[in-house]
């Protein structure tokens, strides 16, 4: 809202967004539109504090896959549940979860701490490849023409696809490829 002043007015400050004043010979009026200044903090306080809570990001070249290896080794939860947790691995959504686990031949219900380091790094490489392809092409399928497993009744290898709820979302797995 405008603050209206008759006669003497306060100095314009950094918070003053607009000043209007009379230009005629009548009574001197001025109106200031001001905004409060809110100090949000530094980049460290805002951005980096939030980023530190996220898991490694497959779209970033500086992401450390060893963080994922360590997180898996310490987690008894199913890998399919953990992939939906942004503090575990940033950016993996429901489609990438199903497609990456299919390609890696890992069942979504497999406890994360039972995966070998090689299996986790292979899964990471698949997630990175799929998400970067999706980013570059503008399609979640990347260079694929369609899903291998997600939303299918038959997978790309011809196996039957089963679906169930996991982490509040429907997950898909191939009975032939993901044991």
C-alpha positions as a printed NumPy array, in Angstrom:
array([[  0.   ,   0.   ,   0.   ],
       [  1.08 ,   3.584,  -0.574],
       [  2.026,   5.824,   2.325],
       [  0.741,   9.335,   1.567],
       [  2.455,  12.424,   2.982],
       [  1.237,  16.062,   3.02 ],
       [  3.992,  18.636,   3.057],
       [  7.244,  17.171,   4.374],
       [  7.983,  13.577,   3.373],
       [ 10.635,  11.118,   4.582],
       [ 13.744,  10.446,   2.523],
       [ 13.53 ,   7.846,  -0.211],
       [ 15.324,   4.677,   0.941],
       [ 16.384,   1.412,  -0.657],
       [ 13.003,  -0.004,   0.327],
       [ 11.107,   2.642,  -1.658],
       [  9.932,   0.993,  -4.854],
       [  7.986,   3.977,  -6.268],
       [  7.594,   7.648,  -5.349],
       [  4.795,   9.787,  -6.708],
       [  4.522,  13.523,  -6.074],
       [  2.324,  16.424,  -7.077],
       [  3.653,  18.698,  -9.788],
       [  1.017,  21.44 ,  -9.668],
       [  0.776,  24.484,  -7.425],
       [ -1.753,  22.906,  -5.058],
       [ -0.96 ,  21.3  ,  -1.709],
       [  2.276,  19.304,  -1.794],
       [  1.509,  15.573,  -1.702],
       [  3.817,  12.603,  -2.026],
       [  3.163,   8.895,  -1.965],
       [  5.737,   6.169,  -1.392],
       [  5.307,   2.522,  -2.263],
       [  7.745,   0.578,  -0.117],
       [  8.669,  -3.045,   0.267],
       [ 10.102,  -4.745,   3.288],
       [ 13.588,  -6.075,   2.906],
       [ 13.899,  -9.69 ,   3.891],
       [ 17.338, -11.109,   4.486],
       [ 17.252, -14.709,   3.35 ],
       [ 20.873, -15.496,   3.99 ],
       [ 23.883, -16.369,   1.946],
       [ 24.144, -19.025,  -0.729],
       [ 25.771, -21.279,   1.865],
       [ 22.859, -20.808,   4.273],
       [ 20.143, -21.406,   1.705],
       [ 21.188, -23.441,  -1.317],
       [ 24.111, -25.469,  -0.053],
       [ 22.361, -26.436,   3.187],
       [ 19.511, -27.953,   1.177],
       [ 21.803, -29.608,  -1.381],
       [ 23.768, -31.308,   1.412],
       [ 20.554, -33.144,   2.385],
       [ 20.209, -34.634,  -1.111],
       [ 21.835, -37.795,  -2.321],
       [ 24.152, -37.827,  -5.33 ],
       [ 22.561, -36.297,  -8.434],
       [ 22.914, -38.404, -11.614],
       [ 22.744, -35.251, -13.76 ],
       [ 25.799, -33.68 , -12.108],
       [ 29.292, -34.536, -13.293],
       [ 30.657, -34.03 ,  -9.768],
       [ 28.265, -36.573,  -8.2  ],
       [ 30.051, -39.204,  -6.124],
       [ 28.666, -42.713,  -6.736],
       [ 30.534, -43.946,  -3.654],
       [ 27.951, -42.077,  -1.565],
       [ 25.315, -44.369,  -3.092],
       [ 27.479, -47.42 ,  -2.384],
       [ 27.777, -46.366,   1.274],
       [ 24.078, -45.601,   1.593],
       [ 23.141, -48.999,   0.16 ],
       [ 25.534, -50.856,   2.441],
       [ 23.916, -49.226,   5.483],
       [ 20.279, -49.666,   4.412],
       [ 18.072, -52.686,   5.026],
       [ 15.177, -51.189,   3.058],
       [ 14.408, -52.407,  -0.472],
       [ 16.411, -50.686,  -3.205],
       [ 13.134, -49.747,  -4.92 ],
       [ 12.067, -47.768,  -1.846],
       [ 15.428, -46.051,  -1.456],
       [ 15.593, -44.916,  -5.086],
       [ 12.479, -42.796,  -4.427],
       [ 14.146, -41.111,  -1.432],
       [ 15.804, -37.866,  -2.591],
       [ 18.267, -37.995,   0.31 ],
       [ 19.445, -41.343,  -1.041],
       [ 19.704, -40.471,  -4.756],
       [ 18.497, -37.125,  -6.095],
       [ 16.144, -36.931,  -9.057],
       [ 15.186, -40.576,  -9.554],
       [ 11.436, -40.728,  -9.933],
       [  9.052, -43.596, -10.424],
       [  9.733, -44.203, -14.121],
       [ 13.515, -44.113, -13.81 ],
       [ 13.297, -46.393, -10.757],
       [ 11.435, -49.097, -12.662],
       [ 13.43 , -48.747, -15.875],
       [ 16.868, -48.658, -14.215],
       [ 16.142, -51.637, -11.963],
       [ 14.851, -53.567, -15.002],
       [ 17.982, -52.795, -17.012],
       [ 20.221, -53.687, -14.037],
       [ 18.241, -56.924, -13.496],
       [ 17.642, -56.026,  -9.83 ],
       [ 14.296, -56.728,  -8.177],
       [ 12.829, -53.631,  -6.472],
       [ 12.244, -55.629,  -3.249],
       [ 15.907, -56.608,  -2.89 ],
       [ 17.321, -55.159,   0.333],
       [ 19.844, -52.465,  -0.587],
       [ 22.482, -53.835,   1.8  ],
       [ 22.547, -57.156,  -0.087],
       [ 23.744, -55.515,  -3.309],
       [ 27.455, -55.774,  -4.022],
       [ 29.544, -52.684,  -4.684],
       [ 29.749, -53.719,  -8.348],
       [ 25.941, -54.046,  -8.572],
       [ 25.392, -50.611,  -6.999],
       [ 27.935, -48.964,  -9.308],
       [ 26.34 , -50.698, -12.309],
       [ 22.891, -49.464, -11.202],
       [ 24.338, -45.954, -10.755],
       [ 25.807, -46.036, -14.276],
       [ 22.409, -47.051, -15.693],
       [ 20.586, -44.309, -13.767],
       [ 23.132, -41.732, -14.976],
       [ 22.842, -42.923, -18.578],
       [ 19.027, -42.953, -18.551],
       [ 18.585, -39.604, -16.811],
       [ 21.206, -37.84 , -18.936],
       [ 19.656, -39.265, -22.113],
       [ 16.254, -38.039, -20.934],
       [ 17.676, -34.601, -20.2  ],
       [ 19.447, -34.348, -23.569],
       [ 16.513, -35.574, -25.667],
       [ 13.736, -33.936, -23.668],
       [ 11.985, -37.313, -23.367],
       [ 11.92 , -39.469, -20.245],
       [ 12.609, -42.451, -22.506],
       [ 15.828, -40.876, -23.79 ],
       [ 16.868, -42.645, -26.979],
       [ 14.514, -45.602, -26.363],
       [ 11.247, -45.673, -28.295],
       [  9.266, -46.725, -25.213],
       [  9.444, -48.279, -21.756],
       [ 11.235, -51.573, -21.122],
       [  9.08 , -52.38 , -18.108],
       [  7.288, -49.338, -16.648],
       [  3.528, -49.506, -17.199],
       [  3.864, -52.633, -19.34 ],
       [  2.267, -56.058, -19.048],
       [  5.153, -57.648, -20.993],
       [  8.713, -56.386, -20.656],
       [ 11.201, -55.761, -23.453],
       [ 12.603, -59.276, -22.903],
       [  9.123, -60.841, -23.127],
       [  8.684, -61.529, -19.415],
       [  5.497, -60.878, -17.497],
       [  5.522, -57.567, -15.637],
       [  4.108, -57.446, -12.128],
       [  3.18 , -54.213, -10.367],
       [  2.525, -53.256,  -6.747],
       [  2.708, -50.24 ,  -4.487],
       [  6.076, -49.254,  -3.05 ],
       [  6.954, -45.927,  -1.403],
       [  3.49 , -44.677,  -2.295],
       [  3.911, -45.287,  -6.028],
       [  3.369, -48.207,  -8.377],
       [  6.566, -50.09 ,  -9.131],
       [  7.015, -52.529, -12.014],
       [  9.253, -55.591, -12.269],
       [  9.79 , -58.308, -14.849],
       [  9.367, -61.877, -13.577],
       [ 11.866, -63.141, -16.174],
       [ 14.683, -60.604, -15.737],
       [ 14.346, -59.398, -12.125],
       [ 14.386, -62.281,  -9.638]])
